[in-house]
Amino acid sequence: MGGRKFGWGTILGLALLGFSMSTGWAINKGLTFKLLQEGYTNAPAIIGAVLSLQGLMGLIVPPLMGYYSDVYSSKRGRRTPFILLGGVLAGLIVLGIYLAYIAGIPLLGFAVILSGFYFSMYFFVAQYRALMPDVIPSGSRGRASGIVTLFEWMGNLVLFGSLAFLAAKATKITGIEKGVEAMIKAGYLWIPFAVVSFFLIFSALYVFFRIKEPKLREEPPSEGLVDYLRAIISDRDFLNFYIAQMLWWLSFEFIAVFLFGILESILGNGDVTALGNAIMAIFNVTVLVGAITGGSLYDRVGRRKSIILGGVIFLLPFLFGWFATTKAEVTGLIGFAGIGWGMLMATSWPVIGDLLTKYEKEAFNGRYYGFFEATKSFPILIAGLLGGAIVQLAGGNYRVLFPVGAVFVLIALPLIWGMKHLDVEKG
């Protein structure tokens, strides 16, 4: 692709979309667990099974839609039409989740609506990821990734912070300890859903009308779906990277999906809705620091070293999490983990695009980023089911997920170090 340069207008458009998508995932992480727990069931296995629907959708939809966007062509481009459709649909379904819960529909119906939300979010995520290397040249992608990742996790921060504030204020006003019930009674629960819906729809429209995709220099090479999956497995660098992604996302999801349960296990009885969202807000503040740091290091000191450093920082809180006994300790550990996680996110995004640039296969960005998203989604599927089962075997003690998560990060780090063509050869 030709004519690409580091354009701030393009970066800010991507950043707005990333911010909006993150608010969608944040409302899922911040409220869905509690909606299920307070409105339907308290069984960890059932809650985990419902939440794992996100992983199922993410495992199937992004590889297919990313592949299709590579071979799709229109006057508007290959990626932005999918972003428009998916973003608007996701924004509308977010409102549907709120209305369905308030209406008291059965658990099965609620799970179906959640599945629709997950489908719509994954419908355009591969195109969003592929659009960045499509419009930003190699050598500047670390900086671009750092900026966009900053906005992504700022979206998480805004939503988690808002949820914590609304839950705490509702509890104070109503005297009801259960966060969701208190927010409904105070008339606050609709607010985060409306905000997320607005951002998703607005950002999708903005990207569609304002970001211009570059024209391909030539027709994309012919490579079938099975052929490209085979190519990934046969290439050691891609295989190592994708496996590492699955492992550290599995560690992250153990904590993110079951955070409220972990807090209850550490602190004892009591509602932790406000505390959990406050901790996630702090986590997202430190992620911002890690994102900017990691993005800069990726372009300057080396891709391999920057990813490894982020992984080590992310690992340390898992090693000590089992021993946390107070609010301050668990908050500090999760906050510190955010620095490493931000570095991992900023340094991971450009890897696929840079490898494809090296192999002169940039026309395949969609399908490779689709598989990239699938490797992040598979852990969501497994974390809900596996994490729920592990907790039940541990007698309901959610903190056991800390040492289990540490094992996966320890396995992932050598895989990144073993990538032969990750760094740019000198000379």
Secondary structure, 3 states (H helix, E strand, C coil): CCCCCCCHHHHHHHHHHHHHHHHHHHHHHHHHHHHHHHHCCCCHHHHHHHHCHHHHHHHHHHHHHHHHHHHCCCCCCCCHHHHHHHHHHHHHHHHHHHHHHHHCCCHHHHHHHHHHHHHHHHHCHHHHHHHHHHHCCCCCHHHHHHHHHHHHHHHHHHHHHHHHHHHHHHHHHHCCCCHHHHHHHHCCCHHHHHHHHHHHHHHHHHHHHHCCCCCCCCCCCCCCHHHHHHHHHHCHHHHHHHHHHHHHHHHHHHHHHCHHHHHHHHHCCCCCHHHHHHHHHHHHHHHHHHHHHHHHHHHHCCHHHHHHHHHHHHHHHHHHHHHCCCHHHHHHHHHHHHHHHHHHHHHHHHHHHHHHHHCCCHHHHHHHHHHHHHHHHHHHHHHHHHHHHHHHHCCCCHHHHHHHHHHHHHHHHHHHHCCCCCCCCCC
